[in-house]
Amino acid sequence: MTPVLVIGGAGYVGSHVCKALANWRYVPIVFDNLSRGHAELTCWGLFEKGDILDTERLIHVLRAHRPKAVLHFAGLAYVGESFERPADYYALNVGGAASLVQAMAATGLDAIVFSSSCATYGVAGDAPIPEDCSQNPISPYGASKLFAERVFRDAEHAHGIRTLSLRYFNAAGADQDLESGEWHEPEPHLLPRLIRAGLQGNGEVIKVFGTDYPTRDGTPIRDYVHVSDLAAAHVAALDYLLSGGRSASINLGTQRGVSVLELIKAVERILNRKIAVSKTERRAGDPAVAIADASLAREFLGWQPKFTEIETIVESAIRWHRHAPHTLAW
């Protein structure tokens, strides 16, 4: 069993990755300050409480556990919030990357899988978007992820640290065994908010930001990728790096687009309940279309998503929200 450090492993994607790691041949050591993660989601390995900006604490944990690699998920990740708190996003997302590089260089660790984002592309002209598309982020969140990628790229030249930056598109869905799922407080993401409105049936109105985009129904189109598929990709990325693979940036997505209105209809269809929506102006930082070209993931990692139908993704999320511990607080 190979130990690996999972920074931010108490969060949504990180916890799914920890389960996948434990089911493979790894021992995940979760490093999380629990500011947005949950202790209940750290059950697949060891837990060390700490903040990524605390470089000395990171060095202590690395020396104590001697992991073979790092998987990095910690950071602020809400596009809308990033416009309101840009300094916080740069301080944590970019400063955290710098702190991690310092700790890895001090302990001789040379492999990291980084949770990046399609938000680094901004408004891309291509659909699907390839990895060599120009990166012109339009939100502080996307810019902070792009700068973090640059930190890791420079760290390879300076310290020999190899990085796989996984730029995933819209993570969605939940673990098939209902052991983890999307759990944010407050919840900013569309799918869980739609499910909450549908399950509660209390008349909550969901805002649709923009109906005048150049898309088939006027609403933004996104590539929803199941979180368990993302977890499998991270395990494959870790295997790749530990077998000597070189640094790369790789998209993760289904290569299928679903509009906001199509997502709403899917939730309504599965719940057999109408959801109240209101149509309003576009939101800053929202491109019209964001669909992945995931061919490099197949080439480098042998990865292909299993859950590609939006109904399957939505159904898994609904099952989680019907049984999850946080549902009682809704």
C-alpha positions in Angstrom: 0.0 0.0 0.0 1.5 3.3 -1.1 0.9 6.5 0.9 -0.2 9.7 -0.9 -1.0 13.1 0.5 -4.5 14.4 -0.5 -4.7 18.1 0.2 -8.3 19.1 0.4 -9.4 15.5 0.7 -12.4 16.3 2.9 -14.2 18.1 0.0 -16.5 17.0 -2.8 -14.1 15.8 -5.4 -11.2 15.1 -3.0 -13.3 12.7 -0.9 -14.4 10.7 -4.0 -10.7 10.5 -5.0 -9.8 9.2 -1.5 -12.3 6.4 -1.8 -11.0 5.5 -5.3 -7.4 5.5 -4.0 -8.2 3.3 -1.0 -10.0 0.8 -3.3 -6.9 0.7 -5.5 -3.6 0.3 -3.8 -3.0 3.6 -2.0 -3.3 4.9 1.5 -4.8 8.5 1.3 -3.5 10.9 4.0 -6.1 13.7 4.0 -4.7 17.2 4.8 -7.5 19.6 5.2 -8.4 22.6 7.5 -12.2 21.7 7.2 -13.1 25.3 6.4 -15.2 23.9 3.5 -14.7 20.2 3.8 -16.3 17.8 6.2 -14.7 15.4 8.7 -17.4 12.8 7.9 -15.8 12.5 4.4 -12.3 11.6 5.6 -13.1 7.9 6.4 -10.9 6.3 3.7 -7.5 6.9 5.2 -5.6 8.9 7.7 -6.5 12.5 8.6 -4.1 15.4 9.4 -5.7 18.8 10.1 -3.8 21.7 8.6 -3.8 24.6 6.3 -2.0 24.6 2.9 -0.6 28.1 3.6 1.1 26.7 6.7 4.3 25.5 5.0 6.0 24.2 8.2 2.9 22.1 9.0 3.0 20.7 5.5 6.7 19.8 5.8 6.0 18.1 9.1 3.2 16.0 7.7 5.3 15.1 4.6 8.2 14.0 6.8 6.0 12.1 9.1 4.1 10.0 6.5 6.6 10.0 3.6 4.0 10.0 0.8 5.1 9.1 -2.7 3.0 11.9 -4.3 0.6 14.7 -3.6 -3.0 15.2 -5.0 -4.0 18.9 -4.5 -7.6 19.9 -4.3 -7.5 22.6 -1.6 -8.7 26.1 -2.6 -11.6 28.4 -3.2 -13.7 27.3 -6.2 -16.7 29.5 -6.7 -16.7 31.7 -9.9 -19.3 34.1 -8.6 -17.7 34.5 -5.2 -14.3 35.1 -6.8 -15.5 38.4 -8.3 -16.5 39.5 -4.7 -13.3 38.3 -3.0 -10.6 38.2 -5.6 -7.7 38.8 -3.1 -8.8 35.8 -1.1 -8.8 33.6 -4.2 -5.3 34.7 -5.3 -4.0 34.4 -1.7 -5.2 30.9 -1.2 -5.2 29.3 -4.7 -1.9 30.8 -5.8 -0.3 31.2 -2.4 -1.3 27.6 -1.6 0.5 26.3 -4.7 3.6 28.2 -3.7 3.5 26.9 -0.2 3.1 23.3 -1.4 6.1 23.7 -3.8 8.2 24.9 -0.9 7.2 21.9 1.2 7.7 19.4 -1.6 11.1 20.9 -2.5 12.2 20.7 1.2 11.3 17.0 1.5 12.4 15.9 -2.0 8.9 15.0 -3.3 8.6 15.3 -7.0 5.1 14.3 -8.2 1.7 16.2 -7.9 -1.7 15.8 -9.4 -3.3 19.2 -9.4 -7.0 19.9 -9.5 -7.3 22.6 -12.1 -10.2 23.9 -14.1 -11.7 24.6 -17.5 -12.2 28.1 -16.1 -8.6 28.8 -17.1 -9.7 28.9 -20.8 -12.2 31.7 -20.4 -14.4 32.3 -23.4 -12.9 29.7 -25.8 -13.6 29.9 -29.5 -13.4 26.1 -29.9 -16.0 23.6 -28.9 -14.9 21.1 -27.8 -12.0 22.9 -26.1 -8.5 21.3 -26.6 -5.7 21.7 -24.1 -3.7 23.9 -26.4 -6.5 26.4 -26.6 -5.4 29.9 -25.5 -6.0 30.5 -21.8 -7.7 33.8 -21.1 -9.7 33.4 -17.9 -12.5 35.9 -17.3 -12.9 35.3 -13.6 -10.5 35.7 -10.7 -11.2 32.0 -9.9 -10.0 30.9 -13.4 -7.0 33.3 -13.2 -6.0 31.9 -9.9 -6.0 28.4 -11.3 -4.0 29.4 -14.3 -1.4 31.1 -12.0 -1.2 28.0 -9.9 -0.5 26.0 -13.0 2.3 28.4 -13.7 3.7 28.0 -10.2 3.8 24.2 -10.7 5.3 24.6 -14.2 8.1 26.8 -12.8 8.6 24.3 -9.9 9.6 21.6 -12.4 12.4 23.8 -13.8 13.6 24.7 -10.3 13.0 21.5 -8.3 12.2 18.7 -10.8 8.6 18.5 -9.5 6.4 16.9 -12.2 2.7 17.9 -12.3 -0.4 16.6 -14.1 -2.8 19.5 -14.1 -6.3 18.0 -14.6 -8.6 20.7 -16.1 -12.0 19.3 -15.4 -15.3 20.7 -16.5 -18.5 20.6 -14.4 -18.1 18.0 -11.7 -21.5 16.6 -10.8 -23.2 13.5 -9.4 -22.4 11.4 -6.3 -20.9 8.2 -5.2 -23.0 5.1 -6.2 -22.8 3.8 -2.6 -24.0 7.1 -1.2 -20.8 7.5 0.9 -20.0 10.9 -0.5 -21.5 13.6 -2.6 -21.8 17.3 -3.2 -22.1 19.1 0.2 -21.5 22.8 0.3 -22.7 25.3 2.9 -24.0 27.5 1.4 -24.6 25.7 -1.9 -23.7 27.7 -5.0 -23.9 25.1 -7.7 -26.9 24.7 -10.0 -27.6 20.9 -9.8 -27.8 20.5 -6.0 -29.9 23.7 -5.8 -32.3 22.3 -8.3 -32.5 19.0 -6.4 -33.0 20.8 -3.1 -35.9 22.9 -4.6 -37.4 19.8 -6.1 -37.2 17.6 -3.0 -38.4 20.3 -0.7 -41.2 21.5 -2.9 -41.3 24.7 -1.0 -41.5 27.1 -4.0 -37.9 28.1 -4.0 -37.2 29.9 -7.3 -34.0 29.0 -9.2 -32.5 31.8 -11.2 -31.4 31.2 -14.8 -28.6 33.6 -15.6 -28.9 34.5 -19.2 -31.3 33.3 -21.9 -29.8 35.2 -24.9 -26.6 33.2 -25.4 -25.8 31.9 -29.0 -26.9 28.3 -28.0 -29.7 26.0 -29.0 -32.1 27.3 -26.3 -30.3 30.6 -25.3 -28.9 29.3 -22.0 -25.2 28.3 -21.3 -24.1 24.8 -22.2 -21.8 22.8 -19.9 -20.0 19.5 -19.9 -21.1 17.6 -16.8 -18.7 14.9 -15.8 -19.5 12.4 -13.0 -17.4 12.8 -9.9 -16.7 9.1 -9.8 -15.3 9.3 -13.3 -13.1 12.2 -12.1 -11.9 10.1 -9.2 -10.9 7.3 -11.6 -9.0 9.8 -13.7 -7.0 11.0 -10.6 -6.0 7.4 -9.8 -4.9 6.9 -13.4 -3.0 10.2 -13.2 -1.2 9.2 -10.1 -0.2 5.8 -11.6 1.1 7.7 -14.6 3.3 10.0 -12.6 4.6 7.3 -10.3 5.6 5.2 -13.3 7.8 8.1 -14.5 5.3 10.0 -16.6 6.1 13.6 -17.7 4.2 16.8 -16.8 1.1 17.6 -18.8 -2.2 19.5 -18.7 -5.2 17.3 -19.4 -8.9 18.0 -19.9 -11.5 15.8 -18.1 -15.0 15.8 -19.5 -17.6 13.8 -21.4 -17.4 15.8 -24.6 -21.2 16.3 -24.4 -23.0 19.5 -23.7 -26.1 20.1 -21.6 -27.8 23.5 -21.4 -29.1 25.0 -18.2 -32.7 24.5 -19.4 -32.0 20.9 -20.3 -30.5 20.2 -16.9 -33.6 21.7 -15.2 -35.9 19.5 -17.4 -33.8 16.4 -16.5 -34.2 17.1 -12.8 -38.0 17.8 -13.2 -38.4 14.6 -15.2 -36.6 12.4 -12.7 -38.3 13.9 -9.7 -41.7 14.2 -11.5 -42.0 17.7 -10.1 -42.0 21.2 -11.6 -39.3 23.6 -10.4 -39.9 27.3 -10.2 -37.4 29.3 -12.2 -36.9 33.0 -13.0 -34.9 34.2 -16.0 -32.5 37.0 -15.4 -29.5 38.7 -16.9 -26.2 37.0 -17.7 -23.8 36.5 -14.8 -20.2 37.8 -15.0 -17.7 35.0 -15.9 -20.1 32.7 -17.7 -19.0 31.6 -21.2 -21.8 30.5 -23.6 -20.3 27.0 -24.2 -17.7 24.9 -22.3 -17.3 21.4 -23.6 -14.1 19.3 -23.2 -11.9 17.8 -25.8 -10.9 14.8 -23.7 -8.8 12.9 -26.2 -5.5 13.5 -24.3 -7.0 11.8 -21.2 -7.6 8.7 -23.3 -4.1 8.9 -24.7 -2.2 9.6 -21.5 -4.3 7.9 -18.9 -6.4 5.4 -20.8 -9.4 7.2 -19.2 -12.9 7.3 -20.6 -15.9 8.4 -18.6 -18.5 5.7 -17.7 -21.4 7.9 -16.7 -22.0 10.1 -19.8 -25.8 10.4 -19.8 -27.1 13.5 -17.8 -30.0 11.4 -16.4 -27.5 9.0 -14.8 -25.5 11.8 -13.3 -28.7 13.6 -12.0 -30.1 10.3 -10.6 -26.9 9.7 -8.6 -27.0 13.2 -7.2 -30.7 12.9 -6.2 -30.1 9.6 -4.4 -27.3 11.3 -2.4 -29.3 14.3 -1.5 -32.2 12.1 -0.3 -29.9 10.3 2.2 -27.1 12.7 2.9 -26.5 14.0 6.5 -26.7 17.6 5.4 -30.2 17.2 3.9 -31.8 17.6 7.3 -30.4 21.1 7.5 -32.1 22.2 4.3 
